[in-house]
Amino acid sequence: MLFSRDYRRPFWLGFAHALLVVVYVLFVTLISLQLKYLYQGEIAPLIQMAVGFFLVILSAAMCGWLIFFEPIKSILQQHFKAGTVMLLSTIGWLFVFLTVFIMGLVMTMA
């Protein structure tokens, strides 16, 4: 019953949102790692910290929107089960991606 036809769409939407979160985090990580090389030490550390703080706030907002907005919208529209399935699916897929990433790091370190 949990993954009947009515709940397949929220389950795969959760996967898509988790994938978007991973892609966004990788993109922001690449940008933040390349900031000092991008300007080659020409900008002050204060500006680097300000850009870093902006990226942290923007990332929190984007990840919060991708993870929580659609499930909460579904719950508020009286679709409690669909919203719950989507939220748990997104968090579950993020956990799977994190586990695969950590296992990949462990395998490369050994």
TORKOL-4160 file (C-alpha; in steps of 0.2 Angstrom, whole numbers, padded with zeros to 4 digits, m for minus):
110
<pt num="1" X="0000" Y="0000" Z="0000"/>
<pt num="2" X="0014" Y="0012" Z="0004"/>
<pt num="3" X="0020" Y="0012" Z="m0014"/>
<pt num="4" X="0004" Y="0009" Z="m0023"/>
<pt num="5" X="0001" Y="0019" Z="m0039"/>
<pt num="6" X="m0005" Y="0034" Z="m0030"/>
<pt num="7" X="0012" Y="0036" Z="m0021"/>
<pt num="8" X="0024" Y="0031" Z="m0035"/>
<pt num="9" X="0025" Y="0049" Z="m0042"/>
<pt num="10" X="0030" Y="0057" Z="m0025"/>
<pt num="11" X="0043" Y="0043" Z="m0022"/>
<pt num="12" X="0052" Y="0047" Z="m0039"/>
<pt num="13" X="0049" Y="0065" Z="m0036"/>
<pt num="14" X="0059" Y="0063" Z="m0020"/>
<pt num="15" X="0073" Y="0054" Z="m0030"/>
<pt num="16" X="0073" Y="0069" Z="m0042"/>
<pt num="17" X="0074" Y="0082" Z="m0028"/>
<pt num="18" X="0088" Y="0072" Z="m0019"/>
<pt num="19" X="0098" Y="0071" Z="m0035"/>
<pt num="20" X="0096" Y="0090" Z="m0038"/>
<pt num="21" X="0102" Y="0093" Z="m0020"/>
<pt num="22" X="0117" Y="0082" Z="m0023"/>
<pt num="23" X="0121" Y="0091" Z="m0040"/>
<pt num="24" X="0118" Y="0108" Z="m0032"/>
<pt num="25" X="0130" Y="0104" Z="m0017"/>
<pt num="26" X="0143" Y="0098" Z="m0029"/>
<pt num="27" X="0142" Y="0114" Z="m0039"/>
<pt num="28" X="0143" Y="0125" Z="m0024"/>
<pt num="29" X="0158" Y="0115" Z="m0017"/>
<pt num="30" X="0167" Y="0117" Z="m0034"/>
<pt num="31" X="0164" Y="0136" Z="m0034"/>
<pt num="32" X="0169" Y="0138" Z="m0016"/>
<pt num="33" X="0185" Y="0128" Z="m0019"/>
<pt num="34" X="0190" Y="0138" Z="m0034"/>
<pt num="35" X="0187" Y="0155" Z="m0026"/>
<pt num="36" X="0205" Y="0158" Z="m0021"/>
<pt num="37" X="0211" Y="0152" Z="m0038"/>
<pt num="38" X="0199" Y="0162" Z="m0047"/>
<pt num="39" X="0205" Y="0178" Z="m0041"/>
<pt num="40" X="0223" Y="0173" Z="m0037"/>
<pt num="41" X="0224" Y="0181" Z="m0020"/>
<pt num="42" X="0218" Y="0198" Z="m0027"/>
<pt num="43" X="0203" Y="0200" Z="m0016"/>
<pt num="44" X="0203" Y="0202" Z="0003"/>
<pt num="45" X="0199" Y="0188" Z="0015"/>
<pt num="46" X="0184" Y="0198" Z="0021"/>
<pt num="47" X="0177" Y="0197" Z="0003"/>
<pt num="48" X="0180" Y="0179" Z="0003"/>
<pt num="49" X="0172" Y="0176" Z="0019"/>
<pt num="50" X="0157" Y="0186" Z="0013"/>
<pt num="51" X="0155" Y="0176" Z="m0002"/>
<pt num="52" X="0157" Y="0160" Z="0008"/>
<pt num="53" X="0143" Y="0166" Z="0020"/>
<pt num="54" X="0132" Y="0170" Z="0005"/>
<pt num="55" X="0135" Y="0153" Z="m0002"/>
<pt num="56" X="0130" Y="0145" Z="0014"/>
<pt num="57" X="0114" Y="0155" Z="0016"/>
<pt num="58" X="0109" Y="0152" Z="m0002"/>
<pt num="59" X="0113" Y="0133" Z="0000"/>
<pt num="60" X="0103" Y="0132" Z="0015"/>
<pt num="61" X="0088" Y="0140" Z="0007"/>
<pt num="62" X="0090" Y="0130" Z="m0009"/>
<pt num="63" X="0092" Y="0113" Z="0000"/>
<pt num="64" X="0077" Y="0117" Z="0012"/>
<pt num="65" X="0066" Y="0122" Z="m0003"/>
<pt num="66" X="0071" Y="0106" Z="m0013"/>
<pt num="67" X="0069" Y="0094" Z="0002"/>
<pt num="68" X="0054" Y="0102" Z="0012"/>
<pt num="69" X="0043" Y="0113" Z="0001"/>
<pt num="70" X="0034" Y="0101" Z="m0010"/>
<pt num="71" X="0030" Y="0088" Z="0004"/>
<pt num="72" X="0024" Y="0103" Z="0016"/>
<pt num="73" X="0013" Y="0109" Z="0001"/>
<pt num="74" X="0006" Y="0092" Z="m0001"/>
<pt num="75" X="0002" Y="0090" Z="0018"/>
<pt num="76" X="m0006" Y="0107" Z="0018"/>
<pt num="77" X="m0017" Y="0102" Z="0003"/>
<pt num="78" X="m0023" Y="0087" Z="0014"/>
<pt num="79" X="m0012" Y="0074" Z="0005"/>
<pt num="80" X="m0003" Y="0068" Z="0020"/>
<pt num="81" X="0002" Y="0051" Z="0014"/>
<pt num="82" X="0009" Y="0058" Z="m0003"/>
<pt num="83" X="0019" Y="0072" Z="0006"/>
<pt num="84" X="0026" Y="0060" Z="0019"/>
<pt num="85" X="0031" Y="0048" Z="0006"/>
<pt num="86" X="0040" Y="0061" Z="m0004"/>
<pt num="87" X="0049" Y="0068" Z="0012"/>
<pt num="88" X="0054" Y="0051" Z="0017"/>
<pt num="89" X="0060" Y="0047" Z="m0001"/>
<pt num="90" X="0070" Y="0062" Z="m0002"/>
<pt num="91" X="0079" Y="0060" Z="0014"/>
<pt num="92" X="0081" Y="0041" Z="0011"/>
<pt num="93" X="0089" Y="0044" Z="m0006"/>
<pt num="94" X="0100" Y="0058" Z="0001"/>
<pt num="95" X="0106" Y="0045" Z="0014"/>
<pt num="96" X="0109" Y="0032" Z="0001"/>
<pt num="97" X="0119" Y="0045" Z="m0009"/>
<pt num="98" X="0129" Y="0050" Z="0006"/>
<pt num="99" X="0133" Y="0031" Z="0010"/>
<pt num="100" X="0139" Y="0028" Z="m0007"/>
<pt num="101" X="0150" Y="0044" Z="m0006"/>
<pt num="102" X="0157" Y="0038" Z="0011"/>
<pt num="103" X="0160" Y="0021" Z="0004"/>
<pt num="104" X="0169" Y="0028" Z="m0011"/>
<pt num="105" X="0180" Y="0038" Z="0000"/>
<pt num="106" X="0184" Y="0023" Z="0011"/>
<pt num="107" X="0188" Y="0012" Z="m0004"/>
<pt num="108" X="0200" Y="0025" Z="m0011"/>
<pt num="109" X="0209" Y="0028" Z="0005"/>
<pt num="110" X="0212" Y="0009" Z="0008"/>
